[in-house]
């Protein structure tokens, strides 16, 4: 009983976590993913596992599939990443977010509880269920301060409301049944293999193509930016050393407005592609703001730093340059994952 199960391992954070786990350990690894628009086997191409690795195509809401998986894999760790995550899509259609993030998580918890209760005492004590959430559940931070582990929930979008609900269920399984869960809240991730509907990859591709770079509102909305490699490292630290029932916030300690981020990536595009023929920063434009758009998020990493010894390592300057380079060099991945999608179409306004 030394294997790891990752849900949503074909998505952005998940595929990077799978690669990190396979590179650093020979523990058996199981990856279950539904392969929706944001999850692709293309993100898992070229894997070179040091130990046993299995991909399972399936839905976390399928209790029979999850039951069989846990019986076969006998994990000591589950890292739960599977989720619908794009705010604009949730505005257009909240119900898929409820079904995956809330109902799917509850079904996964039920089967995990059944599995955990079937274990002998020593195995029970080793088991961990890491639930990956977002800083968006805390709502709008305001101009000063940072979110911390005791910050009250105040979700403002259907997406963040669905994640908040799933967080509450996860913690309820700890307090009611004793299931050894740990909840993490991360800030905005960026890096390779992020589906090109999110800000950074979308703007990179549009900048290269000479298309306008539309920014919501006045571009002053502030986020704390975390490189996905740092996030994956933090999740491994939490899974290994985190305390059941506890919550840990994971951030990059890098607050930037959306406008600053786009300007930085424009400079990186120009540096890596000097013969582009146009100036990317001149393509910046502004459009109607996202409904319910929170002005600022920022997280305190004091707890995870002091108790578990984790801190981010990747600077935004080096991280954004590496990210732009990856997208410039992986056009086949971009074509494959966006196949059949209305790429670049503005979402989140259809019902407003």
MOURCOR-V887544 format. One line per field, one symbol per residue. phi: phi as a letter, one per 30 degrees, with the letter a starting at -180 (. if undefined). psi: psi as a letter, one per 30 degrees, with the letter a starting at -180 (. if undefined). Layout:
phi: ???
psi: ???
This chain:
phi: .bdbcccidcdddddddedddddcbcdebcbcbdideccbdddcdidbddbdbbccdacddddddddddddddhdcbbccceadbcedddddaddedddddcdddddddddddeddddddeddedddbccccbbddddiddjdbibdbdcdddadcbeddddddddeddeddddddciedcbccbcddcbkdidedcdeddddddddddicdcdcdicicdcbccbddddddddddddddbdceicbbcbbchbdbdeddddddddddedddbdcdjaceddddbbbedddidddabacdceddddccicadcddddddddddeddddcbdddddddcdicddiddcjbdcc
psi: iglkkkkhggadeeeeeeeeeeeflgkkkkjkkfhaefkkfefgkgkikfakkkkjjlkffjeeeeeeeeeeeilfkkjjfklkfjeeeeeejfefeeeeedeeeeeeeeeeeeeefflleeeeffkkjjjjalffffakelflllklfgkkkikfleeeeeeeeeeeeeeefeeefgkilkkkjlakllakgkkhfleeeeeeeeeefgllikkkbgggkkljkkkeeeeeeeeeeeeeflkkflkkkjlfhikkleeeeeeefeeeeeefifgefljefffklklklkkgjkekkkkkgeefeeefgklkfkleeeeeeeeeeeeffheeeeeefgkfkikfkklgffg.
